[in-house]
């Protein structure tokens, strides 16, 4: 079939349900359709399930993209982003956009998704009241967290709790307001809901249950308080409405297509209009609108087969289940979950382990269940509910613990006992049999290969451990989860972390560019993902010999300060163990006054943060402070948080302050794969929060307990107990070995919480606790690395060339307004901006002329380019501090990829940066100013 004979398929909606349908069509009938897609957001298809990670800041938009721009191009798909479809003429078979575009179709899919439900109460339109549904909402919430202190989230369902925890992690005082008395009452019973509420309160959230919102009170056009039906109020600076979603039926309604709550469809997803289909949250099937991912993908599979003219059974609805991780708490429910007179209940609750399990039986058949804290058996429970399996002794033992063939309550190898038709990935409907087929028939050996072929692990990622277990079960001893055909660390190379580190050792490589050249990078200058990673791996392998590539460091580590959204920096001086002195406090206060610091703030790590500092002032501030760097900006040892311990506290059994100070002085300045936080408690009361640190120490009468792999971010993870020791010397030795083992085996940017789950606590314990010889070797290697560290603030203060290169701007004695006037009419006004030596390779330089500001970059080949020093991102920010690779600049705040010769933004494929002509001769470097557009 030639292109001329292809039918025209138009998809309205660029979200997960619609694109998953298109993916299936491309597999089933790749030559049948010319495909055009309209999306109202300015992004390619991204994983909406991961929005909470974007809100918290642990991921950016690029990291949650499911189909990047190249996917559309490779599949011949025409994509219109930032484009809203207004209506459809179902007679003429034409789609009309709000900006006047017209597109004809043979087949049309409406996948317009849903909208957040905004309560129809007075004040809902005030500034500071938002929903939580897309990237734009995340950006507004992050901006509010930077300006205000109190937030209220209306809605105690999944979306509301994710929003609340994200805002809490961003530093806001958050209260969840919920109409019902139980959280997530549509998925959990009162017992599980109560356990969830207790855990979230421990993490810092507040709750106002059984509260009906009657209005939003404002002041000067902005929200000031929530008003409740009982006459009370809750003061707040920001409100997120997360009370639910409603199908987006606007296009269908405007086009005369049948709607009820959603767009009404039949069992093959056909609407009331011929050749017009609907899929996802926008549609209503047999009176039901689904808001979970799995049913939407099941609909998509049926529709794709229908459009590909492949045989398919009708869509008859879905047995819904919910598997979630809320702030580190695993929750699963399927089928019926509330008690009823005709149901028998089998349950188990362990408040110490925070585990709750419940089965609901009708005539001894399983019709529903809840798992809280331990969701290991969720896949099989979902199958038992779907099949209404009869409860047996073996099933009881598997879920509740006990004897029988399931090993006396010990966890079974789930991959071994699962049937081939059991679902592994509920989001994408991938069975165990499909994965086994990929392994046996296609020779796949890695999770990434399975993901690319089947979609498993692609959406929420919760099934990844089970996919790895299936790989291990099928491949046996030949499977190595860490090394089996790993994906490249970025698009520049097919080599994974293990291969790169091994090559660095085997070939004696010492420099980032040497690694990229010798190992055959497709992009010979790398990118913003691989260059920092390779720079770290080199320093880890050869701490005394490798050549530091400062231009391969992110801006924070290159300039030793934390860049803020406006291009200023923050300074956090080191305070060992959180202890300071009146003299240090006076110096901090004097610096804050002298340099007009925008804000002085106490951090969660017991330090003082000076915010709003100009880049050029950083070396002067460090000099005036006379204190070492606190490394609050780097992938390194951050701080050691301590309680007062036995020195002052009546409960203290150990000197937590003394040990904390010793540990911080011992390990400060050490580069790590990711930021690394520590805490020391003098007793088990845990005032320093050791249970959510990368390395947490808890004192007791008999010595110390060492906990590892904790995380207090949005991926909340309680630390695991590694071991107990009796002496401070043992504590220091095992801590040193743990730090080095993590440095040597973790992926770049992989936090210990993810690393421990990947490699396993047993492997960590064997390498550090049990294998004494290996432990001592690890300690020797970390000592070698520590011998090479130096305080970067001191180095920068004392090295004039570094100060000039990285911190000093070029200020021209020229009036910017006058330049603009002279340059009117497209006349270029040329100005000398400095000598050739003032523009070193791969380092950006800021050039200011009055109100004009340019960022000038010299490429590796010596060419010079200049662009306006303002990011095209809606939040702005400087470009000077980005990473240069070839002709491209990776913007420092948002990692946007900009083509320096043209100023074109190539990722996320929109926007333009103004360019200025630059030339170099024997007299120096000259820039051509032109009138501002």
N, C-alpha and C positions, 0 to 999 in steps of 0.2 A: 504494500500500500504506500503510495507516494504522499508527500506532504499535501499536494493539491486535493487528494481524496480524503484527507483526515477530517473528522468531525471537529467542531469547535466546542470545547468544554470551558465554561467559565465558572470559577469558584469565587463566591463572595464571602470573604473572611479568610484571614491568613493565620488562623490559630491551629491548635493541636488536632482537633477533630477533623477539620477540613483537609489539612495537609496529610494526615495519616491516611485518609481516603485516597488522596491523589497518589501517595506512595504505593498503595496496593494496586491502583489502576496501572501505574507504570510497570509494576512487576508482571501483572496479568496480561496487559495489552499495550506495550510501550509505543506502538506505532498507530494506535487508533485515534488519538486526539491531539490537536493543537490546544494547549492549555494556557489560559489567562487567569491570573489571580489578582483580586483587589483586597488590600488590607488597609484598615483605617489608621493603624499605628505606623510609625516610621522605621520599623524593624522587620527583619525576616522572622520566620516562625520560631518562637521561643517557648521554653517550658514554664508555663504559668504556675505549675506546682512549686517551682523554685523561687517564686517572687519574694518569699520571706527571707531568703539568703541575700537577695539584692538589697532588701530593706535594711537588713542588719549590717551589710557592707562586706560580708565574707566572699561574695561573688559579684561580678559586674555583668552587664547585659550580654557581653560576648560569651561569657562562661555558661550561660543558660540557653544559648541559641541551639536549637535542634537541627535546623536546616539553614546553613549559612548562604550568603549571596551566591556563592559559586554553585551550590546545588541547583538553584533555579536555572542558571545559565547552562550547566551541564545537561540538564534535562529539557532544554529548549522551552522553558516556561517563561512567559511574559508576566512580570510582576509589577504591580503599581502599589507602592506603599504610600502612606499618608493620604490615601484616597478613599473617600466614603461613597458607597453606592446609595443613591437616593430612591430609585424605583426601577421596576422591571416592566416592560411591555410584553406580556405573555402571548399576545397575538402576533406581534412582529418579531418576537424573540430577540429583544434588544435590552441591554442593561444601560442605565444612565447614571452617571456619577454626579456628585454635588458640584464639581467644578466644570461640568459641561461635556465630559467625555462620553462617547457612545460605543458600545461593544455588542456585536451580535453573537448569538450562541445557537448550538444545536441541542446541547444539554447544559443545564444550569444547576449548580449546587449552592444552596444557601447554608452557610455555616457561620452565622453572625453572632453566635455565642450568647452571652448573657450580660446583663448590667447589674451593678450593685443596687440593691433596694435602699432608697433613701427615705427615711421615715417622713411622712407628710405632717410635720409638726412646725409650729412657728419658729423661725430662726434657722431652719435647715439650710438656707441659702447664704448664711453669714460666712465671711472669710474665716478660714480655719476649720471648716467642716468639710470632710472629704470621705470618699468611699475607699475601698481597697480592692482593686481589680486588675491594674495594669502597671507598666513601668512608670508612667506619669504620676500615678498615685504614690508609688514608692519614692520618687524624687521629691514630691511635695511633703511627704512624711519625714524624709531625711532632712529636708530644709527646715521644717518646723522643729525637729529635735535639736538643731543647731542654734535656734533662737529662743525657744521657750522651755519651760520646766515641767509643766503638768499636762498630761494627756488623759482623755477618757475614750475608751473603746466601747461602743455599744454593740453588744452581741457576744455571747459566750460559746459560739460554735467554733469550728476549726479556723475559719478565716479570721475571726475576731481574736482568738488566742494567739495566732501567728503574728498578727499586727501588734498586739499588746506586748508580746515578748520581744519583737523587733525594736519597738520604741523604747522598751525598758533597757535593752542592750545598748541603745544609743544614748542612754543617760537620762531618760525622762521618768518622772514619777507617774506611773500608769495605773489607772483604775478601770477594771472591766465591769461594765454595767450590763446586767442580763435580766430579761423579763422573767425567766423561769427560775426555779430554785436549784436546778441542777445544770452544770455545764454540759455541753454537747448531748443534750437530752435526746437527740434523734439517733445517736449512735451508742450511748452508754446508759447503764442503769444507775440508780442513785449511789450504789456502793462504789462503782468505778469512777463516777463523776466526783464523788467526795475525795477519793484518793488523788485524782488529778488536781483538784483544787488545792489540796494540802501541799502537793509537790510544787505547784506554781507559786503558792504563797511563800514557800521556802526560797524560791528563786527571786522573790522581790515584787511580785504582782499583788495588787489589791483588788478586792471584789466587792461589788454591791449587787447582791442577788435579789430577785423578786422585785426589781425596780422598773416601773413603767415610765419611760421618757415622755414628758408632756410638751417640752419645748426646749429651745436653746436661747439663753439670754445673751445679748451682745452689748458691746460698748464701742462706740465709734466705728461701727460696721464690722467688728470682730468678736468672735465668741469669747465669753467670759465665764459662763457656767451652764451646766445642764439643769433643767428643771424637771422635777418628778411629779407624778400624779398625786402623791401624798403631801405636796406642798414644800418638800425639802429641795435643796440644791446641792450640786457638787461643783465647786470652783475648778475651772480648767482653762488651759490656753489653746487646746487643740482637741478636736473631736473626730474620731474615725467611726463611720457607720458601717458595721459589718454584720447587719442583721439578716442578710440573705441575698439571694440573687433572683432576678426575673429574666425570663427568656427575652432576647432582643428580637422583637417581631416587627420592627418599624418598616423595614424594606418590604416584607410580605404584606403588611397592612396597607402600605401605600400602593401596592401592586395588585390588590384584589385577590390575593392568595389567602386561602382559608386559615384562620387562626382561632385559637381558644386561649388557653394560658400560653401556649407556644404555637409554633407553626405546625398545623396538624398534618401528620404523615401516616401512610399505610405501612404494611409489614415489609415493604421494599423501599421505604423512605421517600416515596413519591408524595408530593403535595397535591392540592386540588387543581393545580395548573399542569397541563401536559409538559413533560420533559423538564419539569422543575422539581428538584429534590431538596431535602433539608436533612442535616445531620448535626448532632451535637446538642449543646445546651439550649439552642434556639428552638428545637422541635419538641413536639408532644406526640407520643406514641401510646395508643390505647389509654389515653387519659393521664399518662405519666410523663413528667419532665424530669430528666436525669441531670444531676449536677456533679457526678463522679466520673472519673476518667474512663474506667473500664467499660461501662455501658456505651459510652460515646464511641469508643474504638470498636466495640462489637457492631454497632450500627454502621460504622465506616466500612467494615469488612463486607457486610452484606451489600451495601450500596456499591462498593468498588466492583464486586463480582457482577452485580446487575449491569453496571455501565460497561464492563468489559465483556458482557454477554457470556459469562461463565455460569455454570450451574451453581445455584446457591439455595439453601433453605431460607425461608423467610425469617425476619427478625421478630421474635415473639416476646421481647422484653428481657430484662436481666434480673438475676438474683443479686442484689446489691450487697457488697461488703465494703468495709472501710478499714484500711490498714494505714496507720499514721504514726509519725514520730513528732510529738509536740514538745518542744523544748527539752529534747533528750528522753522523753518518756514514750515507750512503744505502746500503741493501743491498736486493738483489732476488734471488730464486731461484724457479725454476719447474720442475716435472717432476723428472726425475732430475738429481742434482747430484754424485754420487760416481762416481769412475772405476770402470770394470768392464772385464773382458777383451773383451766384445763391443761396446765403445763406442770411438769415436774422439773425441779431444779437440782442440778449437781454443781457444787461450787467448792472452791478452795481459795482461802485468803491468807497471805503471809505479810503482815504489816512491816516486819523487819526487813524483808527483801523487797517490799513494795510490789508484790505480785498478787494478782487476782485473776481467777479463771472461773468461767461459768458456762454450763451447758443447759439448754432448755430442751425438754423432751415432750413430745406428744405421742402417746401410745408407745413409749420407749424408743421413738425415732427422733433423731437430732434435727431440730428445726431452727436452731439459733445458738449463738454463743458469743462470749466476750473474753478477750485476753487482754490483760493489762500488765505491763512490765516485762512479760516474757511472751513473745509472739512467735516462738520457734515453730509451733504447729499450725500457724495460721493458714497455710496453703491446704493442708489436709482437712482442717476444720471447715474451710470454705467448701471443699468437695463433699464432706459429710453432710453439710447443711443443704447443698444443692441436690444431693441424691436422697436426702432424708434417711441417712444410714441408721441402722439400729445400733444402739449403744452396746458395745461388747466390753469384756474385761480388758482386752488389749487396747482398745481405744481409750478406755478410762485410765489405764496405766500410762499411756502416751501423754495424755493431757494433764492428769492430776498427779502423776508419779506413782510408783509402786512396783510390784514384781512383774512376772510374765516375761514375754519375749522381748520386751523393750528395755531389758537390762537393769531391772530393779530401780527404776526412776532415773537412771543415767541417760543423758541425751542420746537419742538414736542418730545414726547416719541417715538423715532425712532423704538424701539423694538416693540412697540404696532402697528405701522402703516405698518411695513414691511410685505410683503407677504412671505409665507414659502419657496418659490423657489428663493428668493433673496439671493445673495451672501453676506455673512458676512466677510469671510476671502478670499480675492482675491488670496492670495499666494497659498492656498491649496484647493480652490474651495469648501469651506464649506458653506452650505446654512443655513438660519435661521431654516428651518424645521429639518435639521439634528441635530442642537443643541437642539431644543425643544424636539426632540425625545429622546435624551440622558437624558434630565432632567425628562421628564414624564415617560418614559419607563424603564430607568435604575437607576433612583433616584439620578442622579448627582446633586451636589449643589455648585461646585466650578469651577473656571476657569481652575485650573490644571487638574481636572478630564475631563473637556471638551477638553482640549488640548491633553491629552493622548489618548482620544477616537477618535477625529476627526482631529487633527492637527491644529485647529484654534488657533491663537496667537503664533504658534510655530516658524514662520519664522521672519517676520519683527516686529511683536508685535503690529502693529498699530490698529488691530481690538479688542484688549483687552477691551477697554471701552464699545464697543458695545456688546461683549459677556457678560460682567457683567450686562449690561442693560437688555439683554434678560433673564439672570438668575433672575434678580430682577422682571421683568415683569411676568415671569411664576410662580415663587415661592411666589411672593407677600411679605407679612410681615414676612414670615419665612426665607427670604434671608438676610444674613448679609455678605456683601462683604469682611469684614475684618476677620470674624471668621468662615464662613461656610466651614467646612472640609478643613482647610488649609493644604498645603503640609508641610511635616517636614522641619525644617530649614536646614537639611542636611540628608545624607544617614544613619546617626547613630540613627535617631529617626523619628517616624511618627508625632511627636508633632510639632505644629506650634508655632509661637511667643506668641500668646495670651494664649494658654494653658500652656506654660512654665512659663510665668510671673505670671499667676494665681496660678499655683502650688507653685511657690516660695513664694508667699504671704500666701497662705492657709496652707502650710506645714512648714513655717518658715525656709526655706532652706537658708544656708549662704555660701556655698562653691561650686565651680564648680563641683568637684567630687561627692559631696553630691547630687547635682541635677541630675547628670548622673546616679548615683546608684539608688536613690529613684524613679526616673522616668523611669527606665528601658531602658537605652540606649542599642542598639544592640552592639555597640562598647563601652565597659565600660570606655575607656579613651578618647573618643571623637575624633575629627579631627580638622584640621585647620580652618574649617568653623564654627563649633558649639562652640568650646571652647572660642574663643574671644567673641562671641555673648552672651553666658551664663554669662561670666565674667562681661560684660557690664550690662546685665539685673539685676544681683545681686547688683551691685553698684548703679544702678538707684533706685531699690526698698529699699535697706537697706544701705544708704550711710555711716552711722555711725557704722554699725555692721558687714557687710559682710567681709569675709576673702579674701583679694586680692590674686589672683592666677597669679603671674607675669609670670609663665611659660605658661600661656594661652593667653598671649598678643603677638601680632605680634612684630617682631624684633624692629620696630621703636618705639613702645610704651614701650617695655621692656628696651631699651637702651636710650630712649629719644634723638634720633638723627635719621636723615633720611638716611637710607642705600642707597648707590649708586651702580651702576652695577659692580664696581670693588671691592666691599666690604668695601670701605671707607664710611665715614659719612659726612653729612653736619650739620652745626650748625647755627641756626638763633636766635639770642638773641631778647628778647622782646623790642620793641620800641613803647610805647603807642601812639596810634593814628598816627603812622608814624613820631613822633617827636623825635629827638635825640639831643645830645649836643656835643660840641667839645671834652669834656673829654671822652665820650663814644666812639666817633670815633677814638680817639688816642688809647684807649684800644683795640679796634677791630684791628686797624692797627698793634699794637705791637704783638698781638696774631698771626695775619696772618704771620708776619715775624718770630716769635719765633718757630712756629710749621710748618713752610714751607707749608702753606695752598695752595692748588692747584689753587684755583680761589676765588676771592671776587666778588660777584654779587649782584646787587640790584634786589629784587624780585618785582613781580607785586603787592604784598601787602604792599609796602612801607617799606620793611625791608632790612637788609643786610645779605646775605647768605655766609657762609664760607664753601667751598667745598673741598673734598679730605682729610679728617681728619681720622687718624687711630683711631680705637676703643679705644685702650689703652690710647690715648691722650685726650679723651673726658672729663674726670673729671678734668684734669689739665687745660684745656682750659676754662671750666666753672668757675674754681677757679680764673684764671687770669682775665677773663672778669668781674666778679662780677655783672653780669646782669641776670635777670630771663629768663627762657626758653620762647621762642616765640611759642612753640608748633606747629611748621611748619610740624611736622612729624606725628601728631596724629589725631584720630577721636575725635575732641574736638573743643572748641572755638579757632579759629585761630587768625585772626587779625581783627582790626577795621580800615578800610581805611578811610581817611578823606581828604577833601579839606581844604584850609586855612580859608574859611568861613568869618565871619564878622570881624575877627581879622585883616585881611589884604586886602581881596578881595573887590573891589568896588561894586561887585554884591551881596556879601554875606549879607543875612538877619538874619542868626542865627550863634551862636558860634559852628560850627561843630567840631572844634578841641577839645574844652572843653568837649562837650558831648561825642565825640568819645573816649577820654581818660578815662572819667568816666565809660563808658560802658565796655571798655576793662579791666580796673582795677576791675570792679565789677564781670565780668563773666569769667575772665581768669582761665585756668586750669580745667575747668569743662568738664568732659567726656560727649561725645555726641554720638548718633547713627552713625553719619558720620561727616566728616569735616564740619565745620560751619563757614561761612565767613560773616562779617558785613561791612557796610560802612555808613558814615554819610556825607551828602551834606548840605552846608550852604544855598543853593538856588536851584531852579529847573533846573539849567544848568547841574547838574548831573556829575560833574567832577570826583567824587569818585566812579562812576558807581554803585550807589545804586540799580539800576533797574535789576541787574543780581547777586544779593547777596541773601544769605539765609535770612538775615534780613537787609533791607535797609531803611535808614532814610533820608528824604528830608525835609529841612527847607523852610519855607516861612514866609511872614509877620505875619501870624496868628498863627504860631506854627509849628507843625511837621506832616508829612505824614509818615505812617509806611507801608512798602512794605515787602512781604514775599514770599518765594518759588522761588526765582530767581536762575539762574544757567548760568555761563559764559562758561561752558565746551562744549564738542561736542554736548551734548543734550541741546542746548541753550534754555533757558526759561526766558521770561520776568516776573519779579516779579508781584504779585497781590497786589493791594492796600487793606490793611486790615482795616485801619481806619485813622482818623485824630485826633490829640490831640493838646491841647493848651499849656500845661506846660511840663517842663522837668521831673517833678515827674510822671505825667501820662505816659510819654514816657518810663521811666525806669520801671514802674510797668507792663505795657502791654508787653514790651520786655521780662521781666523776666517770665511772665506767658506764653508767646509764646514759649520761650526756654524750659520751663519745660513741657509744653503740648506736644511738639515735642519729648522730651526725653522719655516721658511716653507712647507714642502711636506709634512711628515709629519702623519699623523693623531695626535690626542692619544692618548698611551699606546702609540704605535708605536715600538718600539726600532729603532735604526739597522740592526740585522741584518735585520729584516723590511722596513724602508723601502728599503734598498739593493736587495733582491731585487725589490721591487715596482716601483720607478722605473727600476732598471737602473744598473749601474756606468757604462755609456757615457754616460747622461744626466747623471749626477753629474759625470763628468769633463768633459763638454762645458760645463756651466754654470760650473765652478769653475776648471778647469785651462786649457782651450782659449780660453774667452771671457773675455779679460782685462778688458774693459770691465764685463761683468756681475760678475766677481769683485770688482772695486773697489767697485761699487755695493753688493754684499752686505756688504763690509767696513764701508762707511759706515753701513749700517743696523744692523749688530751693534754698532758703536760708539755709536749713538744709544741702543740698548737698554742697553748697559753703563753709560752715563752716568746712568741712572736707578736703578741698584741700590744698595742699602745693606745693611749687616750687620743682619739682623733681631734678633739678640740685643741689639745696642746700642740699636736702636729700641725694643724692648720694655722694656729696662731704664730708658730715659729717658722713657717715655710712661706716666704713671700711669694714665690712663684705660684703656689697652690691658691693663695688668697687672690692673686691677680686673675688667675685663670677661671676660678669657679665662683668668686663672690663679687668681684668688682664689675660694675656696669660701665658702659661708655656714655658719658654725658656730653652732649654737644651744646656749645654756646650759640644755639640758633633757635629762634622762636618758631614753634610748630605751626601756629596760626599764619605766620608770615610765609612759611614754606607752602602751606596749602593755598594761600592766595597766589603765590608765584606760580604754583603748579596747575592753576586753573586752566581749563581748555586742553587738558591732556599733555601739558608741557612738563617734561621731566627736569627737576632741579637736583643737580648732583652735589653731594657733600662728601668730603673725605672723612672717614670715620675711624681711621687708625692705621697702624702699621701691620704688615703681614703677620708678625709674631703675636699680635693680640687676638688672632683668630685661629687657635689650635684645632687640629683635626677632631671631628666628632663631638665637639663641645659647643653648645649654644652660647651666644653672647647677646646681651640686651643692649640695644642702642637707643638712646632717648634724645629727642629733639623737641623740647617743649612738651606739648601734649601728644606728640607722635612717639610711637614706640615700636621698634622692629626687633625681630629675633634673627640673628645672622648665624648661619651654620656652614662650616667647612666639611665637605665630604671626605671620605678616605682617599679619593683620587685627587684631592686638592681643590675641586671646584667649590665656589661660594654661592650660597643662595640666601635670600632674605624674605621673610614673610612678616605680616602683621603679628605682633606678639600677643594675640588674643585667640583663645580656643574657640572654634565654631560651636562647641557644646553650649547648650542653653544656659549653663551656669558660668560659662567663660573660664577664666584662668589663663596663666601664661603658657607659652609654648617652649620657651628657652631651655627648660630643664628636661626636655624629652630625650628619648634614646634615638640616635640616628643610625639607620641601616640602609646602605645603598643610597638611593635617592629619596628614601622615605623617613619620615619622622613619626615616632610613636609618642603621641601627646602624653604628658606626664600625669595628668589627673584622671583621665578617662580612657587612656590607651587607644585613642582614635588614630588611625593610620592616615597620614597626610603626605601627598606627593609634593616635595619641596619645589621642583621646577615649575609646576603649574598651580600649586595651592589647592589641588583637588583633594577632597576627603574621600578616601577609597574604602574605609571601613569606619562607620557603618554605611558607606556608600551614599552619603548625602553631604551637602555643604561645600563651602568654598572659603579658602583663606586668601586674603589679598597678598600678592607678591610684589616685591620691589627689585628692580634690576641692580645687580652688583658687579663691579669689575675690579680687577687688581692690576696695578702696574708698579713701576719702581718707586713711585711716590707713596704707595700704600693701597688701602682698600677704600673704594668709593661706593656710595649707595645713591640710587636715583629716587628721590621722593616724588610722588605724584599726588594729585588732589584726592582726598578721601572721598569714597563713594557714599 
